[in-house]
Amino acid sequence: MIISNSDLFFQFYNDIKNGATIAKICKICGGGNMYIPSYKHTFRNDDMVKNYKNKLQNSKTNTEAIREISQEYNLAYSRVCNIISMLKKA
């Protein structure tokens, strides 16, 4: 099994969240560089789909919802359409 940088970060996060001591964190990560994944590649697209669904539930049309999201995230309308359609299929 291949372990990615993101896997290591999420393990580190869970250790902290579960109350790991400084000594334990130093044993695990001491002296190393820590990769922290970007919001864009980790959560942004999922947040956009949630935002899209909320807008539709609040009586926005598909076009209005996508236009507003594209402005909020500073993305092209077509890019938002691609992200939403990709994640709706998953």
KEKE-3310 file (N, C-alpha, C; in steps of 0.2 Angstrom, whole numbers, plus 5000, padded with zeros to 4 digits):
npx = (5004:5003:5008:5002:5007:4996:4989:4998:4997:4983:4983:4992:4984:4973:4979:4983:4970:4965:4971:4985:5001:5014:5026:5024:5020:5032:5040:5034:5034:5045:5058:5055:5048:5032:5019:5005:4989:4981:4966:4959:4962:4957:4944:4937:4929:4919:4913:4908:4898:4889:4885:4879:4868:4861:4858:4849:4839:4834:4827:4834:4838:4846:4855:4857:4862:4874:4880:4882:4890:4901:4906:4908:4918:4928:4929:4927:4912:4909:4919:4914:4902:4908:4914:4903:4895:4904:4906:4893:4890:4898)
npy = (4994:5011:5026:5042:5060:5067:5057:5055:5068:5068:5058:5064:5075:5068:5062:5073:5079:5068:5070:5068:5068:5081:5075:5062:5067:5073:5061:5055:5064:5072:5083:5082:5088:5095:5091:5100:5099:5108:5118:5120:5108:5098:5101:5111:5108:5099:5108:5117:5110:5107:5120:5123:5114:5119:5132:5128:5123:5134:5140:5145:5146:5133:5140:5152:5148:5142:5153:5162:5154:5153:5166:5168:5159:5163:5158:5151:5150:5139:5130:5128:5122:5110:5104:5103:5094:5083:5079:5076:5064:5056)
npz = (5000:4996:5004:5004:5004:5009:5016:5027:5033:5037:5046:5056:5059:5065:5076:5083:5086:5093:5105:5106:5114:5115:5115:5108:5095:5091:5091:5080:5069:5071:5065:5052:5036:5034:5024:5020:5014:5001:5002:4991:4983:4992:4999:4992:4980:4985:4994:4985:4978:4989:4991:4979:4979:4990:4986:4975:4983:4989:4980:4968:4951:4941:4932:4939:4951:4948:4942:4953:4961:4953:4953:4967:4970:4961:4948:4931:4923:4915:4921:4934:4931:4926:4937:4946:4939:4938:4951:4955:4948:4954)
capx = (5000:5007:5005:5003:5008:4989:4988:5002:4994:4977:4985:4994:4978:4969:4983:4982:4963:4963:4975:4992:5006:5019:5032:5022:5020:5039:5042:5031:5035:5051:5063:5053:5044:5025:5015:4998:4986:4977:4959:4957:4962:4954:4938:4933:4924:4914:4909:4904:4892:4884:4883:4875:4862:4858:4855:4843:4834:4832:4823:4838:4838:4852:4859:4858:4866:4881:4883:4884:4896:4907:4908:4910:4925:4932:4930:4923:4905:4910:4923:4909:4898:4911:4915:4897:4893:4909:4904:4886:4890:4902)
capy = (5000:5017:5031:5049:5065:5068:5052:5057:5074:5067:5054:5069:5079:5064:5061:5080:5079:5063:5072:5066:5073:5084:5069:5058:5070:5074:5055:5053:5069:5077:5084:5081:5093:5093:5093:5102:5099:5114:5118:5119:5101:5094:5102:5116:5106:5097:5114:5120:5106:5108:5127:5123:5111:5124:5137:5126:5122:5141:5143:5148:5141:5130:5145:5157:5145:5141:5160:5165:5150:5155:5173:5167:5155:5166:5152:5152:5147:5132:5126:5126:5116:5103:5102:5100:5087:5077:5076:5073:5058:5051)
capz = (5000:4995:5008:5001:5009:5012:5021:5033:5036:5040:5052:5060:5061:5069:5082:5087:5088:5098:5111:5106:5117:5111:5114:5103:5089:5090:5089:5073:5064:5072:5061:5045:5033:5034:5019:5021:5007:5000:5003:4984:4981:4997:5001:4989:4976:4989:4996:4979:4977:4994:4990:4973:4981:4995:4981:4972:4988:4990:4974:4963:4945:4939:4929:4944:4956:4945:4941:4959:4963:4949:4956:4974:4970:4955:4943:4925:4923:4913:4926:4939:4928:4925:4944:4949:4935:4940:4958:4955:4945:4959)
cpx = (5004:5004:5007:5004:5001:4988:4992:4999:4988:4978:4988:4989:4974:4973:4982:4975:4961:4968:4982:4996:5011:5025:5030:5022:5028:5042:5040:5034:5042:5056:5061:5049:5037:5021:5007:4994:4982:4970:4956:4956:4959:4947:4934:4928:4918:4910:4905:4898:4887:4881:4878:4868:4858:4854:4849:4837:4831:4829:4827:4837:4845:4857:4861:4863:4873:4884:4886:4890:4902:4910:4911:4917:4930:4934:4925:4917:4906:4914:4918:4905:4901:4912:4909:4895:4897:4907:4897:4886:4894:4898)
cpy = (5006:5022:5038:5054:5067:5063:5053:5063:5072:5062:5059:5073:5075:5063:5067:5080:5074:5064:5069:5071:5076:5079:5064:5061:5071:5067:5053:5058:5073:5077:5084:5088:5091:5096:5095:5103:5106:5113:5117:5112:5096:5095:5107:5113:5103:5102:5117:5116:5107:5115:5127:5120:5116:5130:5135:5125:5129:5144:5146:5143:5139:5136:5150:5154:5145:5148:5163:5161:5152:5162:5172:5164:5158:5161:5154:5148:5140:5127:5124:5121:5110:5100:5099:5094:5082:5074:5074:5066:5053:5048)
cpz = (5000:5000:5005:5007:5013:5017:5028:5037:5040:5046:5057:5063:5066:5076:5086:5090:5093:5105:5112:5110:5112:5109:5108:5096:5087:5088:5082:5068:5065:5067:5053:5043:5033:5028:5021:5015:5007:5000:4996:4982:4986:4998:4996:4984:4979:4992:4991:4978:4982:4993:4985:4976:4986:4991:4978:4977:4990:4984:4968:4957:4945:4937:4935:4949:4954:4944:4947:4962:4960:4951:4963:4974:4964:4950:4937:4926:4921:4918:4932:4937:4928:4932:4947:4945:4937:4946:4959:4953:4950:4964)
residu = (MET:ILE:ILE:SER:ASN:SER:ASP:LEU:PHE:PHE:GLN:PHE:TYR:ASN:ASP:ILE:LYS:ASN:GLY:ALA:THR:ILE:ALA:LYS:ILE:CYS:LYS:ILE:CYS:GLY:GLY:GLY:ASN:MET:TYR:ILE:PRO:SER:TYR:LYS:HIS:THR:PHE:ARG:ASN:ASP:ASP:MET:VAL:LYS:ASN:TYR:LYS:ASN:LYS:LEU:GLN:ASN:SER:LYS:THR:ASN:THR:GLU:ALA:ILE:ARG:GLU:ILE:SER:GLN:GLU:TYR:ASN:LEU:ALA:TYR:SER:ARG:VAL:CYS:ASN:ILE:ILE:SER:MET:LEU:LYS:LYS:ALA)
# end
